[in-house]
């Protein structure tokens, strides 16, 4: 499929969608504490999305049964909320969420520390977040997609962590997943040339150990193969003629 260049009107709708999602994630971040279940978080998320007159992007997407993906510790992404999954002090919790505002998606993820976490976990969260910002330094019209991917990988690996290979970022707009795919690791080819008006969901998924992953029997939850911690950071961005614009921020 061709990469869709967004019009000014579409960009404005995506800005609104992104701002709403950023507010929702901030509210959820302050809601998370030891003792609550991931199902509690999902219910809170659903209510927040509806309060903004939006639709959850993830609910029933390819059969996913919740409004948000919640992944704890060695879970990489796509954790299904469950009343038996209780948040504990020392956990790191990845929230991955999307909303639809007037037909346009936004998609973002944050990894949240709960209480006192280990130094390794703290560093992992920090490096994962910063790797996104290292990547978008190259997210400019005229650059090639692989330059973003390479910058993310190099930054992550300089700290001894690894980038997940089986899952990638993506284009986004009227559909949650559009072309192009956005890997977080170096590619053999240069990928498409970036153009103003492209909207991308860039999402480093970083493991403290090796990059290999497995899927649980629910066919959704991705875990690190070696049991190491994993963190996730994502924003929806707009390519412009100058610096990229992060759409999923306050």
Residue pairs with C-beta under 8 A, 6 or more apart in sequence:
1 178
1 179
2 179
3 171
3 178
3 179
3 180
3 192
3 195
3 198
4 171
4 173
4 174
4 178
4 179
5 195
5 196
5 197
5 198
6 14
6 173
6 197
6 198
6 199
6 238
7 197
10 104
10 173
11 197
11 199
11 238
13 101
13 102
13 103
13 104
14 104
14 105
14 106
14 173
14 199
14 236
14 238
14 247
15 247
16 101
16 102
17 54
17 99
17 100
17 101
17 102
17 104
17 105
17 106
17 247
18 106
18 108
18 235
18 236
18 246
18 247
18 248
18 249
19 247
19 248
19 249
19 250
20 52
20 54
20 99
20 101
20 106
21 97
21 98
21 99
21 106
21 107
21 108
21 236
21 248
22 108
22 248
22 249
22 250
23 52
23 250
24 45
24 48
24 49
24 52
24 97
24 99
25 95
25 97
25 108
25 110
25 248
26 250
27 44
27 48
28 41
28 44
28 45
28 48
28 68
28 95
28 97
29 95
29 110
29 112
31 41
31 44
32 41
32 87
32 93
32 112
32 114
33 87
33 114
34 87
34 88
34 89
34 91
34 114
34 115
35 86
35 87
36 86
36 87
37 81
37 82
37 83
37 84
37 85
37 86
37 87
38 70
38 72
38 79
38 81
38 82
38 85
38 87
39 81
39 82
39 83
39 85
40 83
41 68
41 70
41 81
41 87
41 95
42 66
42 67
42 68
42 70
42 81
45 56
45 67
45 68
45 97
46 56
46 59
46 67
49 55
49 56
49 67
49 99
52 99
52 101
54 99
54 100
54 101
55 99
55 100
56 67
56 68
56 97
56 98
56 99
56 100
57 97
57 98
57 99
57 100
57 105
57 106
57 107
57 176
58 64
58 66
58 67
58 68
58 69
58 96
58 97
58 98
58 176
59 65
59 66
59 67
61 176
64 78
64 80
64 220
65 80
66 80
66 81
67 97
68 81
68 95
68 96
68 97
69 77
69 78
69 79
69 80
69 94
69 95
69 96
69 97
69 109
70 79
70 80
70 81
70 85
70 93
70 94
70 95
70 96
71 77
71 78
71 79
71 93
71 94
71 96
71 221
71 222
71 230
71 232
72 79
72 85
72 87
72 91
72 92
72 93
72 94
73 91
73 92
73 229
73 230
74 223
74 224
74 227
74 228
74 229
74 230
75 94
75 221
75 222
75 223
75 230
76 94
76 164
76 167
76 205
76 207
76 213
76 222
76 223
76 224
76 230
76 232
77 94
77 96
77 109
77 167
77 205
77 222
77 232
78 96
78 220
78 221
78 222
79 85
79 94
79 220
79 221
80 218
80 220
80 221
87 93
87 114
88 114
89 114
89 115
89 116
90 114
90 115
90 116
90 117
90 118
91 114
91 115
91 117
92 111
92 112
92 113
92 114
92 117
92 121
92 124
92 125
92 229
92 231
93 111
93 112
93 114
94 109
94 110
94 111
94 112
94 230
94 231
94 232
95 109
95 110
95 111
95 112
96 107
96 108
96 109
96 203
96 232
96 234
97 107
97 108
97 109
98 105
98 106
98 107
98 108
98 176
99 105
99 106
103 174
104 173
104 174
105 172
105 173
105 174
105 175
105 176
105 236
106 172
106 236
106 247
106 248
107 172
107 176
107 201
107 203
107 234
107 236
107 248
108 201
108 234
108 235
108 236
108 248
109 203
109 232
109 233
109 234
110 232
110 233
111 124
111 125
111 128
111 129
111 231
111 232
111 233
113 121
113 122
113 125
120 208
120 229
121 208
121 229
123 159
124 161
124 206
124 208
124 229
124 230
124 231
125 231
127 155
127 156
127 159
127 161
127 206
127 231
128 156
128 161
128 204
128 205
128 206
128 231
128 232
128 233
129 231
129 233
130 155
131 152
131 155
131 156
131 163
131 184
131 204
131 206
131 233
132 152
132 202
132 203
132 204
132 233
132 234
132 235
134 151
134 152
134 154
134 155
135 148
135 149
135 151
135 152
135 155
135 184
135 202
135 204
136 148
136 202
136 237
136 244
136 246
137 151
138 147
138 148
138 151
139 148
139 194
139 200
139 202
139 237
139 239
139 244
140 194
140 239
140 240
140 242
140 243
140 244
141 194
141 195
141 196
141 239
141 240
141 241
142 193
142 194
143 193
143 194
144 190
144 191
144 192
144 193
144 194
145 180
145 182
145 187
145 190
145 191
145 192
145 194
146 186
146 187
146 189
146 190
146 191
148 182
148 202
149 182
149 183
149 184
149 185
149 186
149 187
149 191
150 185
150 186
150 187
152 163
152 184
152 185
152 202
152 204
153 163
153 184
153 185
153 186
156 162
156 163
156 184
156 204
156 206
157 163
161 206
161 207
161 208
162 206
162 207
162 209
162 210
162 211
163 184
163 185
163 204
163 205
163 206
163 207
163 211
164 184
164 205
164 206
164 207
164 211
164 213
164 222
164 230
165 183
165 185
165 211
166 213
166 222
167 205
167 213
167 222
168 181
168 182
168 183
168 184
169 181
169 182
169 183
169 184
169 200
169 201
169 202
169 203
169 234
170 176
170 177
170 178
170 179
170 180
170 181
170 182
170 200
170 201
171 177
171 178
171 179
171 180
171 182
171 198
171 199
171 200
171 201
172 178
172 199
172 200
172 201
172 236
173 199
180 191
180 192
180 200
182 200
182 201
182 202
182 203
184 203
184 204
184 205
194 239
195 239
196 239
196 240
196 241
197 238
197 239
198 238
198 239
199 236
199 237
199 238
199 239
199 247
200 236
200 237
200 239
201 234
201 235
201 236
201 237
202 234
202 235
202 237
203 232
203 233
203 234
203 235
204 232
204 233
204 234
205 230
205 231
205 232
206 230
206 231
206 232
207 213
207 224
207 226
207 228
207 229
207 230
208 224
208 228
208 229
208 230
209 224
209 226
209 227
209 228
209 229
210 224
210 225
210 226
210 228
212 224
212 225
212 226
213 222
213 223
213 224
213 225
214 222
214 223
214 224
214 225
215 221
215 222
215 223
216 222
216 223
223 230
224 230
234 248
235 246
235 247
235 248
235 249
236 246
236 247
236 248
237 244
237 245
237 246
237 247
238 244
238 245
238 247
